Amino acid sequence: MKKHLNLYITGKVQRIGFRFSCMQTAYKWGITGIVRNKSDGSLYVEAEGDEEQLKHFVEWCKKGPIWARVDDLRAETGELKNYKAFDISR
């Protein structure tokens, strides 16, 4: 069964390729949704997939790419939006 998560990620997560790496990881796990930079230096992600896919994706997001430093990741369940792909949003 498909689920929707809203992820709030803080730390050194901008200007290091996190969004692009996030998109690649989403494709790897079959996740759809969006990732976007926030003005406070954090990232916001909406991710949709089955529970197992989301588990792997969130585990990756807790670390991010090699240059990242994730200080905190908060995940909230949201309403399905039935994204067709995973995109970097502005």
C-alpha positions as CSV (number, residue, x, y, z in Angstrom):
1,M,0.0,0.0,0.0
2,K,1.4,3.4,-1.0
3,K,2.2,6.0,1.7
4,H,3.1,9.7,1.7
5,L,5.8,11.1,3.9
6,N,6.8,14.8,4.4
7,L,10.5,14.9,5.5
8,Y,12.2,17.9,7.1
9,I,16.0,17.6,7.0
10,T,18.4,20.0,8.7
11,G,22.2,20.3,8.8
12,K,24.7,20.9,6.0
13,V,22.2,19.9,3.3
14,Q,22.4,22.7,0.7
15,R,25.0,23.5,-2.0
16,I,26.4,20.0,-1.9
17,G,24.3,18.1,-4.4
18,F,21.9,16.7,-1.8
19,R,18.8,17.3,-3.9
20,F,20.3,15.7,-7.0
21,S,21.5,12.7,-4.9
22,C,18.1,12.5,-3.3
23,M,16.4,12.4,-6.7
24,Q,18.8,9.6,-7.8
25,T,18.1,7.6,-4.6
26,A,14.4,8.1,-5.1
27,Y,14.6,6.6,-8.6
28,K,16.6,3.7,-7.2
29,W,13.9,2.8,-4.7
30,G,10.9,3.6,-6.9
31,I,9.9,6.7,-4.8
32,T,7.9,9.6,-6.4
33,G,7.6,13.1,-5.0
34,I,9.7,16.3,-4.7
35,V,12.7,17.8,-2.9
36,R,13.3,21.5,-2.4
37,N,15.6,23.8,-0.6
38,K,14.0,26.0,2.1
39,S,15.1,29.5,2.9
40,D,16.3,28.5,6.4
41,G,19.0,26.2,4.9
42,S,17.0,23.0,5.4
43,L,15.4,20.6,2.9
44,Y,11.8,19.6,2.4
45,V,10.9,16.3,0.8
46,E,7.6,14.8,-0.1
47,A,8.0,11.1,-0.8
48,E,5.5,8.4,-1.9
49,G,6.0,4.7,-2.2
50,D,5.3,1.5,-0.3
51,E,6.5,1.0,3.2
52,E,9.6,-0.9,2.4
53,Q,10.7,1.5,-0.3
54,L,10.2,4.5,2.0
55,K,12.1,2.8,4.8
56,H,15.2,2.5,2.5
57,F,14.8,6.0,1.2
58,V,14.4,7.6,4.7
59,E,17.5,5.7,5.9
60,W,19.5,7.2,3.0
61,C,18.1,10.7,3.8
62,K,19.3,10.4,7.4
63,K,22.9,10.4,6.0
64,G,22.6,12.0,2.6
65,P,25.5,12.2,0.1
66,I,29.1,12.0,1.2
67,W,29.4,15.8,1.7
68,A,26.3,16.2,3.8
69,R,25.9,16.4,7.5
70,V,22.3,15.6,8.6
71,D,21.6,17.0,12.0
72,D,17.9,16.1,12.2
73,L,15.3,14.4,10.0
74,R,11.7,14.7,11.0
75,A,9.1,12.6,9.1
76,E,5.4,13.1,9.1
77,T,2.7,11.0,7.3
78,G,0.8,13.1,4.8
79,E,-2.0,12.7,2.3
80,L,-1.2,10.9,-1.0
81,K,-0.7,13.2,-4.0
82,N,0.0,10.4,-6.5
83,Y,3.2,11.9,-7.9
84,K,4.2,10.4,-11.2
85,A,8.0,11.0,-10.9
86,F,10.5,12.5,-8.4
87,D,11.5,16.1,-9.1
88,I,13.7,18.8,-7.8
89,S,11.3,21.7,-7.0
90,R,12.0,25.4,-6.5
